[in-house]
């Protein structure tokens, strides 16, 4: 089984992909919403999941008028809900093997 392809986007490619200005991306990183590799914006490299996270963050920021701290919290909570749902589904499947209707 092969591992998924990992693509690293530099700042320019990331901004083009997400249609966000550099200043916006820097602000999102400063609030811990994105964690690129590299020490400075010029050296930053963003992974496969980063564009999706950035789009969700901007949507929460604009549509719900949340401050970036609120966006970071909302994204953390949404991720936790997703993990819990997956765990719940797995446990239901396991339980289904032992319980017959």
C-alpha positions, 0 to 999 in steps of 0.5 A: 500500500502506498502512502498519500502524496504530500505536496508542500506549497510555498507562500506564493502558491498557497496564496494563489490556491486559497485566493488570500493575500499574504497579510491574511495568511500571516495573520492566520499563522500568528493565531496558530490556525495554520502551522507551516514549516519554516521560520519566516513567511518567505520560507514557509511551506504548507502541507496538503491540509492547509488550504482547506483549513485556511478556507474554513477559517476565513469562512468562519471569520467572515460569515460568523464575524468571529475574531481569529481566536474564536476561529481557532477555537471553533476549528479545534472543536469541529475537529474534536467533533469529527474525531468523536463521531468517527470513534462513535461509528467504530464503537457502534460497528464493534457493538453490532457484532455482539448485539443481535436485533 
